[in-house]
Amino acid sequence: MKSDSTLIIYAHPQTKGHCSFILDNVKKYLKSKKIKHELIDLYKIKYDPVLKSEEHYSAGNNFVSSQNKKFQKSISKADKIIFIYPVWWGSMPSILKGFFERIFVSGFAFKFSKKGIPVKLLAGKRALVFMTTGSPTIFAKLFLGNRHKKMIKFHILEYCGIKTKVVQFGNARHLDQNKSKLENGVRKALDSFF
Ligand SMILES: Cc1cc2nc3c(=O)[nH]c(=O)nc-3n(C[C@H](O)[C@H](O)[C@H](O)COP(=O)(O)O)c2cc1C
């Protein structure tokens, strides 16, 4: 059963910078709309992203730590999930990749039918992904096939049934020059998400 709650998953070690500015704006927006939320700040809690042997589900192991069970509960409870992270080497920071590896496990996020077809277990939820890149947005579109966007949307979230919108803020090199673009972009994206 779905409840009306929003989860923010934040993956950046700094408290000053584009991602942190986006997080502040998201929090302000939620407060102004009286939308309650839970925040998982992966660096702040020093989340351990390393998948353990006993958690390796494709080898038949299914241990889930109590911390990860708690995060699975938060994900189950949330009908909307907001991710905020910088693109590092064409992908998400390892801390977030490890979060998916350890938490979005078979039997929780997806399973295989008897015929071997993947079944989406998180259907009905929606995600909004804010990612920042040092290079211009058009660069990744023209030369890299937008793989950084496709990876989280198709390989992870929509594979598990979470309908996903990805918003990229490019040229994220000088925060002072980007603040109004970020403020407007975040507000616009949140207006259509909620
Ligand atoms: C380890 C590392 C890898 C990076 N890889 C990329 C990349 O693949 N593509 C890109 O456009 N920018 C890359 N960048 C730049 C970051 O995306 C950019 O600094 C960040 O999005 C700015 O947000 P922030 O101010 O919150 O850190 C990289 C930066 C670091 C530190």
Residues whose N, C-alpha, C, O or C-beta is under 5 A from the ligand:
A	BS01	LIG	G17 H18 C19 S20 P86 V87 W88 W89 G90 T132 T133 G134 S135 A172
